[in-house]
């Protein structure tokens, strides 16, 4: 059974909605900059994909009371989910059997950091600590959009939102739900910056995916959600379909706690599974939106996996993390939105900042915006929490 995408919403460092994100992608406008929203000892030495809006501004945008308990991750997620529902033309998300599958890694860590030192001295701040939990982020989003159906959270690091899409599609295919809002949200926090700094994989300049001289990733913050609906729902409501989810697969190579295997075993298996479910041959894929974090390990591992799957028939591929940075659990959701935009507009987005091919193999990403007839996109999300690939297609 095909699963239709009927709505999508996004907020990232390159735009506050789908239209602004697309405009940045086709103009090559990066959202990577210095940290401005909070103080950190690393502000002067790393770059990030930061959304230049304060929590107060996000709160006002959502029409929430000033003393709300929403973390920044929840605020971003609520904005993107609200946009997705509007885009899908859904006014009552409880009219049919509807669920929410939301992904996050950071959760409400920004709230924990803010009130940590006051916890024992000031009882009034203790209510904010409950906002830390990853599940609380999902429930906050569900509360804001008024959803009363199934609500669940996925937290599998960088593959989180891809797994959320996969779970949502399965819930529809199995007949358990008619509609599922799927996606992910993560905000920047000191905890994340310090953690990745400890791993020594943050770059002090703009990230350069698949470049031989890549120095590491730029962390980013973002949220994106898509509305998935069954064929029956689409026909019943005569809905406009943006694209279809035709296949997906996930796999964990269990190689290392924070690294992918050198031959990309998990990534290879995930791509194979997604292609098999779609009933496609490698030649049917027109564009790969690669995970491409610009870390030495990921790009080597993913590149080898792509070659194992596609051999000499590697289609145009690019990583869009040069625009947004690595948004962790939200990455697969924002890249699913970008994949739909590629399908709708028949374009391959550029892999920013690439200069020197990697010495290990002859793989060169698409470095400029390219017009091309695109029917099938393979979107990759690989990392600490396993590997997940999704195939999206359009009949246009």
Number of C-alpha atoms within 10 A of each C-alpha: 12 15 25 29 27 24 26 30 29 32 25 30 24 24 20 20 18 23 13 14 24 19 13 16 22 15 12 18 15 19 24 24 20 17 20 14 14 11 10 13 10 15 15 10 12 20 24 30 28 26 25 17 12 13 17 14 12 16 20 12 11 15 10 15 10 10 7 9 18 23 27 27 33 28 27 30 33 28 25 29 32 20 22 25 22 15 16 21 13 15 10 12 19 15 9 12 16 24 27 26 24 36 40 35 25 24 27 28 24 23 21 22 14 13 16 14 10 12 16 11 9 10 9 10 16 16 11 19 20 17 24 20 17 23 20 19 31 27 18 20 25 27 12 18 18 12 18 14 16 13 18 17 22 23 21 21 22 27 30 33 37 35 32 30 29 21 18 28 30 16 19 24 17 10 11 13 20 22 26 30 27 29 38 38 38 30 31 25 26 15 14 17 21 15 13 14 14 10 10 13 18 24 21 18 18 25 31 27 31 30 25 18 17 23 20 22 29 32 27 29 28 33 34 35 37 30 29 31 28 23 18 12 15 18 10 9 8 9 17 14 18 20 24 21 23 23 24 28 22 24 19 19 16 15 15 9 9 11 14 26 20 16 17 26 21 25 34 26 22 27 28 23 20 23 24 16 14 19 11 16 11 16 10 14 22 21 27 22 27 26 30 29 30 30 23 18 17 23 25 25 22 28 25 23 24 23 18 18 17 18 11 8 12 19 18 20 25 26 28 25 31 28 27 30 30 26 31 29 35 33 35 35 34 31 23 28 23 22 27 22 21 24 26 18 15 18 18 30 28 24 27 24 16 21 15 13 15 17 11 10 11 9 18 19 20 19 19 15 16 14 12 15 16 21 19 26 26 23 27 27 32 31 23 17 20 23 31 32 31 29 25 25 24 19 12 12
